[in-house]
Amino acid sequence: MTAFTRAALRRKPARRLAAVGLVAAGSLFLAACGGDGDDMSGMDHGSNNSSASATATGQAAGSAEQGKDFNDADVTFAQMMIPHHEQALEMAKLADGRASDAEVKDIAQKIENAQDPEIKTMKGWLESWGKPTEMESMPGMDHGGHGSGDGMMSEADMDELKGMKGTEFDKAFAEMMIEHHNGAISMAKDEQKNGKFADAKKMADDIVKGQSAEVEQLQSILDRL
């Protein structure tokens, strides 16, 4: 055996050891990077969860701060509009079994669909603001019946409406609801001008637009009856 052959044989074990070492190192590296997929996923998800949690917390805090951004005009608007809406609902429900005009029945249903959810929303605002849902005295709402200015009907007005049926009911309902809507529109315009809470001002916008359109429709009903 030559000296060169002996040297080559001595180098082969060393190369095999080096190769084994590289394979082992490579396996450890792949295990650390890939694993079974759960470890890396967990690491990524942890980061995403933290980010999502921080975002949700920020949004909740933002909503809470927005809810505090109100003034006395917002409180008065909600406290006065709740009983006003409640009477409108009472009037609208009387149409069932009494109204004969299809258009009157349709408007009565629209009033129920729109104003019942608004009552719940306004009560929610007042509760979140720590304010009572009713005022001890209702400024501008004397419930004096026709011509009182706030559009609210007196108990006598309501009793009279309950005793009517057919075309007589349709006419009286249209007349009373026009006055009632005009009172709500006036209150909503005050909120548009003096309110601060964005959602309340948005509701005031909806009331002005929606009820103004209904006033025109009710007047057209009166004109043809």
C-alpha positions in Angstrom: 0.0 0.0 0.0 1.4 3.3 -1.1 1.7 6.4 1.1 -1.0 8.1 -1.0 -3.5 5.2 -0.6 -3.0 5.2 3.2 -3.6 9.0 3.3 -6.7 8.7 1.3 -8.1 6.0 3.6 -7.4 8.1 6.6 -9.3 11.1 5.0 -12.5 9.0 4.2 -13.7 8.5 7.8 -13.1 12.2 8.4 -15.2 13.1 5.4 -18.0 10.7 6.4 -18.0 12.2 9.9 -18.2 15.7 8.4 -21.1 14.6 6.2 -23.0 13.0 9.1 -22.5 16.2 11.1 -23.9 18.3 8.2 -26.9 16.1 7.9 -27.6 16.2 11.6 -27.3 19.9 11.7 -29.6 20.2 8.7 -32.2 18.1 10.3 -32.1 20.2 13.5 -32.4 23.3 11.4 -35.4 22.0 9.5 -37.1 20.8 12.7 -36.6 24.2 14.2 -38.0 26.0 11.2 -40.7 23.7 10.1 -41.6 21.5 13.0 -45.1 20.0 12.6 -46.4 23.4 11.5 -48.2 24.1 14.8 -45.3 25.8 16.5 -44.8 28.4 13.8 -48.5 28.8 13.4 -48.9 29.4 17.1 -46.2 32.0 16.9 -47.8 33.8 14.0 -51.3 33.5 15.5 -50.1 34.9 18.8 -48.9 38.0 17.0 -52.2 38.3 15.0 -54.3 37.7 18.1 -52.5 40.4 19.9 -53.0 42.8 17.0 -56.7 41.9 16.7 -57.2 42.3 20.4 -55.5 45.7 20.4 -57.7 46.8 17.5 -60.9 45.6 19.1 -59.9 47.3 22.4 -59.2 50.5 20.5 -62.6 50.3 18.7 -64.5 49.7 21.9 -62.7 52.6 23.6 -63.5 54.8 20.6 -67.2 53.8 20.8 -67.3 54.5 24.5 -65.7 57.9 24.0 -68.1 58.7 21.2 -71.0 57.8 23.5 -69.9 60.4 26.0 -69.8 63.1 23.3 -73.4 64.4 24.0 -75.0 67.6 25.4 -78.2 68.7 27.0 -79.9 69.1 23.7 -79.3 65.5 22.9 -80.8 64.4 26.2 -83.8 66.6 25.8 -84.4 65.4 22.3 -84.4 61.7 23.4 -86.5 62.3 26.5 -89.2 64.3 24.6 -89.2 62.2 21.4 -89.8 58.9 23.3 -93.3 59.7 24.6 -94.0 61.5 21.3 -93.2 58.3 19.4 -95.1 56.2 21.9 -98.3 58.1 21.2 -97.7 57.9 17.4 -97.5 54.1 17.9 -100.7 54.1 19.9 -102.5 56.0 17.1 -101.0 53.7 14.4 -102.2 50.6 16.2 -105.8 52.0 16.3 -105.9 51.7 12.5 -106.1 48.0 12.8 -109.8 47.2 12.6 -110.8 50.8 12.2 -109.2 52.2 9.1 -110.8 51.5 5.7 -108.4 53.3 3.4 -105.5 51.1 2.2 -103.1 54.1 2.2 -103.9 55.0 5.8 -103.3 51.4 6.8 -99.9 51.4 5.0 -98.8 54.6 6.7 -99.8 53.3 10.1 -97.7 50.2 9.5 -94.7 52.3 8.4 -95.0 54.4 11.6 -94.9 51.2 13.7 -91.9 49.8 11.8 -89.9 53.0 12.0 -90.7 54.4 15.5 -90.7 51.4 17.7 -87.0 50.7 17.0 -86.2 54.4 17.4 -87.8 54.3 20.9 -85.6 51.4 21.9 -82.5 53.2 20.5 -83.2 56.4 22.4 -83.8 54.6 25.6 -80.4 52.9 25.1 -78.7 56.3 24.7 -80.2 57.7 27.9 -79.2 54.7 29.9 -75.7 54.8 28.6 -75.5 58.5 29.5 -76.9 57.9 33.0 -80.0 60.0 32.3 -83.6 59.1 33.1 -85.8 58.1 30.1 -88.5 60.4 31.3 -88.4 64.1 32.2 -90.1 65.4 35.4 -91.7 68.1 33.2 -91.9 68.1 29.5 -91.1 71.6 28.2 -93.2 72.5 25.2 -95.2 69.3 25.6 -98.4 70.3 27.5 -100.5 67.6 25.8 -103.2 70.2 25.3 -104.5 68.4 22.2 -105.0 70.1 18.8 -103.1 73.3 18.4 -100.9 72.8 21.4 -97.8 73.1 19.3 -96.0 69.9 20.2 -98.3 67.7 18.1 -99.3 65.6 21.1 -103.0 64.5 21.3 -104.9 64.9 24.6 -106.7 61.9 26.2 -110.0 63.3 24.9 -108.5 63.3 21.3 -107.4 59.7 21.6 -110.7 58.6 23.0 -112.5 60.3 20.1 -110.2 58.6 17.6 -110.8 55.2 19.3 -114.6 55.6 18.8 -114.3 56.1 15.0 -114.4 53.6 12.1 -114.2 53.7 8.3 -113.8 56.9 6.4 -114.5 59.0 9.6 -111.5 57.3 11.2 -109.3 57.7 8.1 -109.9 61.5 8.0 -109.4 62.1 11.7 -106.3 59.9 11.7 -104.8 61.8 8.8 -105.5 65.2 10.4 -104.2 64.2 13.8 -101.1 62.5 12.4 -100.2 65.5 10.3 -100.2 67.6 13.4 -98.4 65.0 15.4 -95.7 64.6 12.7 -95.2 68.4 12.4 -94.5 68.5 16.2 -91.9 65.7 15.8 -90.3 67.5 12.8 -90.0 70.7 14.9 -88.3 68.8 17.7 -86.0 67.0 15.3 -85.0 70.4 13.7 -84.0 71.6 17.1 -81.8 68.6 17.5 -80.2 69.2 14.1 -79.4 72.7 15.2 -78.3 72.3 18.8 -77.4 68.6 19.3 -73.9 67.2 19.6 -74.3 63.4 19.6 -73.8 62.2 16.0 -76.3 59.3 16.2 -79.0 61.5 17.6 -78.5 64.1 14.9 -78.6 61.3 12.3 -81.9 60.1 13.7 -83.2 63.7 13.7 -82.3 63.9 10.0 -84.2 60.7 9.3 -87.3 62.0 11.2 -87.4 65.3 9.3 -87.1 63.5 5.9 -89.3 60.5 6.6 -92.1 62.3 8.5 -92.1 65.3 6.1 -92.8 62.8 3.2 -95.6 61.2 5.3 -97.2 64.6 6.0 -97.4 65.2 2.2 -98.9 61.7 1.7 -101.4 62.2 4.6 -102.5 65.5 3.1 -103.1 63.9 -0.3 -105.3 61.3 1.4 -107.3 64.1 3.1 -107.7 65.8 -0.3 -109.3 62.8 -1.9 -111.4 61.5 1.0 
